[in-house]
Amino acid sequence: MSLVRWNPWGDLGNLMERYARETGIPAAGGHEAVASGDWAPRVDIAETDQEFTIKAEIPEVKKENVKVTVDNGVLSIKGERNQEKEEKGKKFHRIERHYGTFVRSFTVPENVDESKIAAAFKDGMLTLSLPKAKEVKPKATEVKIS
């Protein structure tokens, strides 16, 4: 049996990754492009043979307040959820929901056809469809030797 040196920083990194997964906050050094915002919506990412699907929960956000862009292989979802204004005679006892701007960014896989990405927004759920590009099989080419 060989002696293995313990690295406490490795354990701390694992702890931070688990915390990020549970809270939905992107971990530094993760596969997501880091972007700043007041909060980040939770997402589900699924894959089939034909496409990748990203579903983002953004309740009480108007469609007009959401923007989806793809730039240099990075897909970004940006938007804003405004806080309810205090009304006369209404007193808040607890506010747990997040308000303000949000940004989520993801690296688009190389096999996605970026020109065919589509988005749909219904009942507070943003659904992005990232169709996979048709596989182009490389052709064998004979090179003549002179």
GIHUZI-V454811 format. One record per residue. N is the residue number from 0. RES is the residue in one letter. NEAR is the number of other ideal C-beta (glycine too) atoms within 12 Angstrom. Layout:
# GIHUZI-V454811
N	RES	NEAR
N	RES	NEAR
This chain:
# GIHUZI-V454811
0	M	3
1	S	4
2	L	5
3	V	7
4	R	8
5	W	8
6	N	10
7	P	10
8	W	11
9	G	13
10	D	12
11	L	12
12	G	17
13	N	15
14	L	15
15	M	20
16	E	20
17	R	14
18	Y	16
19	A	21
20	R	16
21	E	12
22	T	15
23	G	22
24	I	27
25	P	30
26	A	21
27	A	14
28	G	12
29	G	19
30	H	17
31	E	27
32	A	24
33	V	21
34	A	23
35	S	17
36	G	25
37	D	20
38	W	27
39	A	32
40	P	34
41	R	25
42	V	26
43	D	18
44	I	24
45	A	16
46	E	17
47	T	12
48	D	11
49	Q	18
50	E	24
51	F	32
52	T	25
53	I	37
54	K	26
55	A	34
56	E	27
57	I	40
58	P	21
59	E	21
60	V	30
61	K	16
62	K	18
63	E	10
64	N	22
65	V	31
66	K	24
67	V	32
68	T	24
69	V	26
70	D	18
71	N	12
72	G	19
73	V	24
74	L	35
75	S	32
76	I	38
77	K	29
78	G	36
79	E	24
80	R	26
81	N	18
82	Q	16
83	E	12
84	K	9
85	E	10
86	E	8
87	K	6
88	G	5
89	K	9
90	K	9
91	F	12
92	H	6
93	R	6
94	I	11
95	E	8
96	R	20
97	H	26
98	Y	22
99	G	20
100	T	25
101	F	36
102	V	31
103	R	40
104	S	30
105	F	32
106	T	25
107	V	33
108	P	22
109	E	13
110	N	19
111	V	29
112	D	22
113	E	25
114	S	11
115	K	19
116	I	30
117	A	22
118	A	27
119	A	18
120	F	25
121	K	12
122	D	14
123	G	21
124	M	24
125	L	35
126	T	28
127	L	35
128	S	25
129	L	34
130	P	23
131	K	22
132	A	19
133	K	12
134	E	11
135	V	8
136	K	6
137	P	6
138	K	6
139	A	6
140	T	6
141	E	6
142	V	6
143	K	5
144	I	4
145	S	3
